[in-house]
Amino acid sequence: MRENAVSQEKTVGKEPYRVGFLLINNFTLVALASAIDPLRMANQLTSKELYAWQLLSRDGQAVKASDGISISPDGSIEERKAFDIVIVVGGVDITRSFGSKEVHWLQVQAQKKVLLGAVCTGAYVLASGGLLDGYNCSAHWECLASLQERFPRVQCTNHLYTLDRDRMTCTGGSVPMDMMLSMITRQHGKALANAICDMFVCDRVRPDNETQRTPLRRLLVTAQPKLAEVTELMDANIEEPIELEELASFVGISRRQLERLFLKHFNCTPSRYYLKLRLDRARQLLKQTTYSIIEVASMCGFVSAPHFSRCYRKYIGVSPKEERAAVWSFKRLESTGGAAVEALPSSSNAALRLAQAEPSYGAVSFMFDPLPFGDAVAASG
């Protein structure tokens, strides 16, 4: 962790520490709750208003979470309110859920020396305004591919949360609680943070350098360090895949041993696993960016667009062109208030339709089931 201004925030005084939460459309409700509740409990346990928070939206109107629940904010970003820290709360379809108005307001906050933070996919909004250039940052794994490709000056990490000078960013789910408890520890001591953990039946505050769990690297690899090393190498070399012999050599085993490890623990060959990683990255880029199909193919290590399309259709079930067309056609329907969207009978159906723009939509079998062994595909090509 770099020396950071977050650790030098005000810790004493009569005024509470002022936290603003900027809700981005389709934000993740669990991430918001995980960030706010430690502040609430800090006040409750100390009988003091250590923290004061407000929910903000672009125009002061209600904002829908990704599960369809509407949240009424306390105000809009147009109101002149002073904060010590502003945290962007992101969620589903982040690349198309905000505009220049939010970005400009955040830039103004940065000029005022307000600390800036983000939870879940909120780091993408900060990065859009150049507010993470030269910083380390964390974001939900589903957003990392588009974040890395779109903003090369941002140093993306796979850590649960990152504290870098006057920025604090984290992944999603319950991780915002760890980040906020870390902040509370620095401001008011470990005893208070431990008491909050007791109230929330939380056994520990996870450190900022702990990595987030990604879909293709399950917990079993911790018992197989060689397998963990190889999967990390694969994940770090998507654009220029490494030959299997080299991978085996890097971790000090033979190719045959490497193949046995993958067959035993993943029920597939190393080549198939590598191909899964590359296709998953391609799916993220197709759904979250405007890069051309040829560019996506190159970024994911395929020698040609036709080869990429064949592999994608074979294992995803649709072509890259169809995948992208489906996302954008739904976005157009949603933006025009199409009848199909309005006719949805429940929040759960609305949330499912919204999730069609996400790379994880319908991906469970693709992510976890073994790929077929017949008709071998040259994964390194």
C-alpha positions in Angstrom: 0.0 0.0 0.0 1.4 3.4 -0.9 1.6 6.3 1.5 -1.8 7.8 1.2 -3.9 10.7 2.2 -6.7 8.4 3.3 -4.6 7.5 6.4 -4.3 11.2 7.2 -8.1 12.0 7.3 -9.4 13.9 10.2 -10.1 11.6 13.1 -11.1 14.0 15.9 -13.3 17.1 16.2 -16.9 18.0 16.7 -17.8 17.7 13.1 -18.6 14.2 11.7 -16.7 12.8 8.8 -18.8 13.6 5.7 -19.3 10.8 3.2 -21.1 11.2 -0.1 -22.3 8.2 -2.1 -22.8 8.9 -5.8 -25.3 6.3 -7.0 -24.8 5.3 -10.7 -27.8 3.8 -12.5 -28.0 0.0 -12.1 -25.7 0.2 -9.0 -25.3 -3.0 -6.9 -27.4 -2.7 -3.7 -25.2 -5.1 -1.7 -22.1 -3.0 -2.3 -23.9 0.2 -1.1 -25.2 -1.5 2.0 -21.8 -3.0 2.8 -20.2 0.5 2.6 -22.8 2.3 4.7 -23.5 -0.1 7.5 -20.0 0.1 9.1 -20.4 3.8 9.3 -23.9 3.4 10.9 -22.5 0.9 13.4 -19.5 3.1 14.3 -22.0 5.8 15.3 -24.2 3.4 17.2 -21.4 1.8 19.2 -19.7 5.1 20.2 -22.9 7.1 20.8 -21.4 9.8 18.6 -22.0 11.0 15.1 -18.5 10.0 13.8 -19.8 9.7 10.3 -22.5 11.5 8.3 -23.5 10.2 4.9 -25.7 11.3 2.0 -26.9 9.5 -1.1 -26.5 11.5 -4.3 -27.8 11.1 -7.8 -27.3 12.9 -11.1 -30.5 14.9 -10.8 -31.8 14.1 -7.3 -34.3 11.6 -8.7 -34.7 8.0 -7.6 -32.0 5.6 -8.9 -32.7 2.0 -9.7 -30.4 -0.7 -8.3 -29.5 -3.7 -10.5 -32.2 -5.7 -8.8 -34.9 -3.2 -9.7 -35.3 -1.6 -6.3 -35.5 2.2 -6.5 -33.6 4.3 -3.9 -34.5 7.9 -3.3 -31.3 10.0 -2.8 -30.8 12.8 -0.3 -30.0 15.2 -3.1 -28.4 15.8 -6.5 -24.8 16.6 -7.4 -26.0 20.1 -8.4 -26.5 21.1 -4.8 -23.6 22.7 -3.0 -22.6 20.2 -0.4 -19.2 19.7 1.1 -17.8 16.2 1.6 -14.6 14.8 3.0 -14.9 11.8 0.7 -17.1 10.9 -2.3 -17.6 7.2 -3.2 -19.0 6.2 -6.6 -21.3 3.2 -6.3 -21.3 1.3 -9.6 -22.9 -2.0 -10.7 -24.3 -3.5 -13.9 -23.6 -2.2 -17.4 -21.3 0.5 -15.9 -19.9 1.6 -19.3 -23.3 2.9 -20.4 -24.8 4.0 -17.1 -23.3 7.4 -16.5 -22.6 10.6 -18.4 -20.3 13.6 -18.6 -22.3 15.4 -15.8 -21.2 12.9 -13.2 -17.6 12.8 -14.4 -17.3 16.6 -14.4 -18.7 16.9 -10.9 -16.2 14.3 -9.7 -13.4 16.3 -11.4 -14.5 19.4 -9.5 -14.5 17.4 -6.2 -10.9 16.3 -6.9 -9.9 19.9 -7.5 -11.3 20.7 -4.1 -9.0 18.0 -2.6 -12.0 15.8 -1.7 -10.9 12.2 -1.4 -12.4 9.9 -4.0 -13.5 6.3 -3.8 -15.4 3.7 -5.7 -17.0 0.4 -5.0 -17.9 -2.5 -7.4 -17.5 -1.1 -10.9 -17.4 2.5 -9.8 -13.7 2.8 -10.6 -14.7 2.9 -14.3 -16.4 6.3 -13.7 -13.4 7.8 -11.9 -11.1 6.5 -14.7 -13.3 8.1 -17.3 -12.5 11.5 -15.9 -8.8 10.8 -15.7 -9.1 10.6 -11.9 -7.2 7.3 -11.6 -4.4 8.1 -14.0 -1.2 7.0 -12.3 -3.1 5.3 -9.4 -3.5 1.7 -8.4 -7.1 0.7 -8.3 -9.4 -2.3 -7.7 -12.7 -3.1 -9.4 -15.0 -6.0 -9.8 -13.3 -8.7 -11.9 -16.0 -8.4 -14.6 -15.1 -4.8 -15.2 -11.3 -5.2 -15.1 -10.8 -6.2 -18.8 -12.6 -3.1 -20.2 -11.0 -0.9 -17.6 -7.5 -2.1 -18.4 -8.0 -1.7 -22.2 -9.8 1.6 -22.1 -7.6 3.4 -19.6 -3.9 2.2 -19.9 -2.7 4.8 -17.5 -4.6 3.2 -14.7 -2.8 0.5 -12.7 -5.5 -2.1 -12.3 -5.0 -4.8 -9.6 -6.9 -7.9 -8.7 -6.8 -6.9 -5.0 -10.0 -6.8 -3.0 -9.5 -3.1 -2.3 -6.7 -0.6 -2.9 -5.7 2.5 -0.9 -3.5 4.8 -2.9 -2.9 8.3 -1.7 -6.2 10.2 -2.0 -8.1 7.3 -3.7 -9.7 4.2 -2.3 -11.3 1.7 -4.6 -12.6 -1.8 -4.1 -14.4 -4.7 -5.7 -18.0 -5.6 -5.1 -20.3 -7.7 -2.9 -19.3 -7.5 0.8 -15.8 -6.2 0.1 -16.8 -2.5 0.6 -17.3 -3.4 4.3 -13.6 -4.4 4.5 -12.5 -1.2 2.9 -14.7 0.9 5.2 -13.6 -1.0 8.3 -10.0 -0.4 7.2 -10.7 3.3 7.0 -12.4 3.3 10.5 -9.4 1.5 11.9 -7.1 4.2 10.7 -9.4 7.0 11.9 -10.6 5.6 15.2 -8.6 2.5 16.1 -8.8 -1.2 15.9 -11.0 -1.7 18.9 -13.9 0.1 17.3 -13.4 -1.8 14.0 -13.3 -5.1 16.0 -16.6 -4.2 17.8 -18.3 -3.5 14.5 -17.1 -6.9 13.2 -18.6 -8.5 16.3 -22.0 -6.8 15.6 -22.0 -8.0 12.0 -20.8 -11.5 12.9 -17.7 -10.8 10.7 -14.7 -12.9 11.8 -12.0 -10.6 10.3 -11.2 -7.6 8.2 -9.7 -8.8 5.0 -6.4 -7.0 4.1 -6.2 -4.8 1.0 -3.7 -7.1 -0.8 -5.9 -10.1 -0.7 -7.0 -11.0 -4.2 -10.6 -11.3 -5.3 -11.9 -14.7 -6.3 -12.2 -15.0 -10.0 -14.5 -17.5 -11.7 -12.0 -19.9 -13.3 -9.6 -20.1 -10.4 -11.4 -21.9 -7.6 -10.2 -22.5 -4.1 -8.7 -25.9 -4.8 -5.7 -24.3 -6.6 -4.5 -23.0 -3.2 -3.6 -26.7 -2.5 -1.9 -27.0 -5.8 0.7 -24.1 -6.0 2.0 -25.2 -9.4 -1.5 -25.1 -10.8 -2.1 -21.7 -9.3 1.1 -20.3 -10.8 0.2 -21.6 -14.3 -3.3 -20.2 -14.2 -2.0 -16.8 -13.1 0.5 -16.8 -15.9 -2.3 -17.7 -18.4 -4.5 -14.9 -17.0 -1.6 -12.4 -17.3 -0.8 -13.4 -20.9 -4.1 -13.3 -22.8 -3.0 -11.1 -25.8 0.1 -13.2 -26.4 -0.6 -16.7 -25.2 2.4 -18.7 -23.9 3.1 -22.2 -25.3 2.3 -25.1 -22.9 6.0 -26.2 -22.9 7.0 -22.8 -21.7 4.3 -22.6 -19.1 5.4 -26.0 -17.7 9.1 -24.9 -17.7 8.3 -21.6 -15.9 6.8 -23.6 -12.9 9.4 -26.4 -13.0 7.3 -29.3 -14.2 6.9 -31.3 -17.4 4.2 -30.8 -19.9 2.8 -34.2 -19.1 2.6 -33.3 -15.4 0.9 -30.0 -16.3 -1.7 -31.9 -18.3 -2.3 -34.3 -15.5 -2.9 -31.5 -13.1 -5.5 -29.8 -15.3 -7.3 -33.1 -16.1 -7.5 -34.0 -12.4 -8.6 -30.6 -11.0 -10.4 -29.0 -14.0 -11.4 -32.0 -16.1 -10.0 -30.4 -19.2 -6.6 -29.9 -20.9 -4.4 -26.8 -20.3 -5.2 -25.7 -23.8 -8.9 -25.8 -23.3 -8.6 -23.9 -20.0 -6.5 -21.2 -21.7 -9.0 -21.0 -24.5 -11.8 -20.5 -21.9 -9.9 -17.6 -20.3 -9.4 -15.9 -23.7 -13.0 -16.3 -24.8 -14.2 -15.0 -21.4 -12.0 -11.9 -21.8 -13.3 -11.5 -25.4 -16.9 -11.7 -24.1 -16.2 -8.9 -21.6 -14.7 -6.7 -24.3 -17.5 -7.4 -26.7 -20.2 -6.5 -24.2 -18.5 -3.6 -22.4 -16.5 -1.8 -25.1 -16.8 -0.6 -28.6 -13.6 -2.2 -29.9 -14.1 -3.9 -33.3 -14.3 -7.6 -33.5 -10.9 -7.7 -35.2 -9.4 -5.7 -32.3 -11.0 -7.9 -29.7 -9.7 -11.0 -31.5 -6.1 -9.5 -31.4 -6.4 -8.5 -27.8 -7.4 -12.1 -26.9 -4.6 -13.8 -28.8 -6.4 -15.0 -31.9 -4.4 -14.9 -35.2 -7.5 -13.9 -37.2 -11.0 -12.7 -36.9 -12.4 -15.8 -38.7 -10.6 -18.2 -36.3 -11.9 -16.1 -33.4 -15.4 -16.2 -34.7 -15.3 -20.0 -35.2 -14.0 -20.6 -31.6 -16.5 -18.2 -30.1 -19.5 -19.7 -31.9 -18.4 -23.2 -31.0 -18.1 -22.6 -27.3 -20.4 -19.6 -26.6 -23.1 -20.7 -28.9 -23.3 -17.4 -30.9 -20.9 -15.5 -33.1 -19.1 -12.4 -31.8 -21.2 -10.3 -34.1 -24.5 -11.7 -32.8 -23.3 -11.3 -29.2 -22.6 -7.6 -29.7 -25.8 -7.0 -31.7 -27.9 -8.5 -29.0 -26.5 -6.2 -26.3 -26.9 -3.0 -28.3 -30.3 -3.9 -29.7 -31.5 -4.3 -26.1 -29.9 -1.0 -25.1 -31.7 0.8 -27.9 -35.0 -0.8 -26.8 -34.4 0.2 -23.2 -33.4 3.8 -24.1 -36.6 4.3 -26.1 -38.8 2.8 -23.5 -39.8 -0.1 -25.7 -43.0 -2.0 -25.0 -41.1 -5.2 -24.3 -39.3 -3.6 -21.5 -42.4 -1.8 -20.1 -44.4 -5.0 -20.2 -42.1 -6.9 -17.8 -44.2 -8.1 -14.9 -41.7 -8.0 -12.1 -38.4 -6.5 -10.9 -36.8 -9.9 -11.1 -37.5 -10.1 -14.9 -36.4 -6.5 -15.4 -33.1 -7.3 -13.6 -32.6 -10.4 -15.8 -33.2 -8.5 -18.9 -30.7 -5.8 -17.8 -28.2 -8.5 -17.1 -28.1 -9.4 -20.8 -25.5 -6.7 -21.2 -23.2 -8.4 -18.7 -20.5 -10.9 -19.7 -21.6 -13.3 -17.0 -25.1 -13.6 -18.5 -25.9 -17.3 -19.1 -22.2 -18.1 -18.5 -22.4 -20.7 -15.7 -22.1 -23.8 -18.0 -19.4 -22.1 -20.1 -17.4 -21.0 -17.1 -17.4 -24.2 -15.1 -18.3 -27.2 -17.3 -15.4 -28.9 -19.1 -15.0 -28.2 -22.8 -15.3 -31.1 -25.2 -12.1 -33.0 -26.0 -12.9 -34.0 -29.6 -12.1 -31.9 -32.6 -9.1 -30.2 -31.1 -8.8 -26.5 -31.5 -5.3 -24.9 -31.6 -5.8 -22.7 -28.5 -2.5 -20.9 -29.1 -3.4 -19.9 -32.6 
